[in-house]
Amino acid sequence: MTVVLAVDWPTVASLATAAGTLVLAVATFSSVRFGQRATRLAERSTAIAERAFLLGMRPVLAPSRVTDPAEIVRFGEGRMVAVDGGMAAVELDGDNYYLVIPLRNVGNGLAVLQAWRFAAQRPTVDTPHAEPSEHRAQSRDLYVPAGDTGFWQGAIRDPDDPFREGLHEAFLAGGTLTVDLLYGDHEGGQLTISRFILTREEDGGWRPGVVRHWPLESVDPRVR
């Protein structure tokens, strides 16, 4: 007895089409996922390269060396302060205090000093920096070229200036003074706060030292 099987060709065609569509969909999905992953990797690589470039161009301030030339700094009212390389100046004239720190930019980018804070005390290891908005703006921008020297200057004149707290006693007794400098590059980016301490030596001179650097900008999330 012969059995004749009838083939439902429309159904077969539909199944073949469905299978082909499924294979194409899987291939398309895999291609899209691969493309997205490649894009993310490319963005991450670009962010890392950009970050490395910026780090390479970051200004970093430190006290000048004893072999660096002296700085002669003029204040607004005509007061002149001269200070040798590797040293600092804290001078009292009447009721006014004049402060100068000769600086060396050990980074690779131009440093533009923007603001500062002062305290007549030695900071502890865990003493944080204040917010940038709580720093006192410089009356003019001060520039320190990469690999070169410059200076920071500040004055305390107002009798009610909060920076005066403990200053006279520290000045007479030779205590430690703290100066936080806020600076960045010429475009206002790469903001950094560097903490300097000024220590009175036996001969009456003031020796500067840098104890902390705080980069303020956040890391690009693509680098994580």
C-alpha positions in Angstrom: 0.0 0.0 0.0 1.5 3.3 -1.0 1.0 6.4 1.2 1.2 9.7 -0.5 2.2 12.6 1.8 1.0 16.0 0.8 3.4 18.8 1.4 2.0 22.1 2.6 4.4 24.3 0.6 2.9 27.6 1.8 3.5 26.5 5.5 7.1 25.4 4.7 7.7 28.7 3.0 6.4 30.6 5.9 8.6 28.6 8.4 11.6 29.1 6.2 10.9 32.9 6.0 10.5 33.0 9.8 13.7 31.1 10.4 15.6 33.4 8.1 14.1 36.5 9.8 15.1 35.1 13.2 18.7 34.5 12.0 18.8 38.0 10.5 17.5 39.5 13.8 20.1 37.7 15.9 22.8 38.8 13.6 21.5 42.4 13.6 21.3 42.3 17.4 24.8 41.0 17.8 26.1 43.6 15.3 24.4 46.4 17.2 25.7 45.2 20.6 29.2 44.9 19.2 29.0 48.4 17.7 27.8 49.9 21.0 30.6 48.1 22.9 33.1 49.3 20.4 31.8 52.9 20.7 32.0 52.8 24.5 35.5 51.5 24.3 36.5 54.2 21.9 34.9 56.9 24.1 36.7 55.5 27.1 40.0 55.4 25.3 39.5 59.0 24.1 38.6 60.1 27.6 41.7 58.5 29.0 43.8 60.1 26.3 42.3 63.5 27.1 42.8 63.0 30.8 46.4 62.1 30.3 46.9 65.1 28.1 45.4 67.4 30.7 47.5 65.9 33.5 50.5 66.5 31.4 49.5 70.2 31.1 48.6 70.7 34.7 50.3 73.6 36.6 51.8 72.6 40.0 53.2 75.3 42.3 55.9 74.8 44.9 58.3 77.2 46.7 61.1 78.5 44.6 64.6 77.2 45.0 67.4 78.9 46.9 69.2 79.2 43.6 66.3 81.1 42.0 66.6 84.9 41.7 65.1 87.2 44.3 61.6 88.6 43.8 60.9 92.3 44.3 57.1 92.8 44.7 55.2 96.0 44.7 51.9 96.4 46.5 49.1 98.8 45.6 50.1 101.6 48.0 53.6 101.5 46.7 55.1 99.2 49.4 58.0 97.2 48.0 59.0 93.8 49.4 62.2 92.0 48.4 62.6 88.2 49.1 65.3 85.7 48.1 64.6 82.5 46.3 63.6 79.6 48.6 62.4 82.0 51.3 59.2 83.9 52.0 58.4 87.4 53.4 56.0 88.3 56.2 56.4 92.0 57.0 54.6 94.4 59.3 54.4 98.0 58.4 52.2 100.0 60.9 49.1 97.9 61.1 49.5 96.3 57.7 50.9 92.8 57.0 52.5 92.1 53.7 53.1 88.5 52.6 55.1 87.2 49.6 56.0 83.6 48.6 58.3 83.2 45.6 57.1 80.2 43.6 58.3 77.8 41.0 55.9 76.0 38.6 57.0 72.4 38.5 54.1 71.4 36.2 53.9 71.7 32.4 51.1 74.3 32.2 50.8 78.0 32.9 49.6 78.7 36.4 47.2 81.6 37.0 46.7 82.4 40.7 43.2 83.4 41.4 42.5 83.5 45.2 43.9 82.7 48.6 43.2 81.9 52.3 45.3 82.5 55.3 45.5 81.2 58.9 47.9 81.9 61.6 48.3 78.3 62.7 49.9 75.0 61.6 47.3 72.8 59.9 46.8 69.2 61.0 47.2 66.3 58.5 43.5 66.0 58.1 42.7 69.7 57.9 40.6 70.1 54.7 40.7 73.0 52.3 37.9 75.5 52.2 35.5 75.8 49.2 36.9 77.9 46.3 34.1 80.5 46.9 35.5 81.0 50.5 38.9 82.1 49.2 39.8 85.7 48.8 40.2 86.8 45.2 43.5 88.3 44.1 43.3 92.0 43.2 45.0 91.0 40.0 45.9 87.7 38.3 49.4 86.5 39.0 51.1 84.3 36.4 53.8 81.6 36.9 55.0 80.1 33.5 55.7 76.3 33.3 59.1 75.5 34.5 59.8 79.0 35.6 59.4 81.2 38.7 57.0 83.8 39.9 55.4 84.9 43.2 52.3 85.2 45.2 51.5 88.3 47.2 48.8 89.1 49.7 48.1 91.9 52.3 46.1 92.1 55.5 45.2 95.7 56.1 41.6 95.9 57.5 41.6 96.0 61.3 38.5 93.7 61.2 40.0 91.2 58.7 39.3 87.7 60.0 42.7 86.6 58.7 44.2 88.7 61.6 43.1 86.2 64.2 46.2 85.0 66.0 48.5 86.7 63.4 50.2 89.3 65.6 51.0 86.7 68.3 52.3 84.2 65.7 54.4 87.0 64.0 56.0 88.0 67.3 56.5 84.4 68.6 57.6 83.0 65.3 54.7 80.6 64.9 53.7 78.7 61.7 51.4 80.4 59.2 49.3 78.6 56.5 48.5 80.0 53.1 46.2 78.1 50.7 46.5 79.2 47.0 43.8 78.6 44.4 45.0 78.6 40.8 44.3 77.0 37.5 45.3 77.3 33.8 44.8 80.3 31.6 41.3 79.2 30.6 40.2 78.8 34.2 40.3 75.1 34.2 42.3 72.5 36.1 41.7 74.3 39.3 44.0 73.3 42.2 44.5 74.3 45.8 48.0 74.0 47.1 48.7 74.5 50.8 51.9 76.3 51.9 53.2 76.7 55.4 55.6 79.5 56.5 57.9 78.7 59.3 60.0 81.3 61.2 63.7 80.5 61.3 66.2 81.5 64.0 67.6 84.4 62.0 64.1 85.8 61.7 63.5 84.8 58.0 60.5 82.8 56.9 60.9 79.5 55.1 58.1 78.3 52.9 57.1 74.7 52.3 54.2 73.0 50.4 52.4 70.2 52.1 49.3 69.4 50.0 47.9 69.7 46.5 44.1 69.2 45.9 43.0 69.0 42.2 39.4 70.2 42.2 37.9 69.1 38.9 36.0 65.8 38.9 37.3 62.8 36.9 35.5 62.3 33.6 33.0 59.4 34.3 34.0 57.8 31.0 37.4 57.0 32.5 35.9 54.8 35.2 
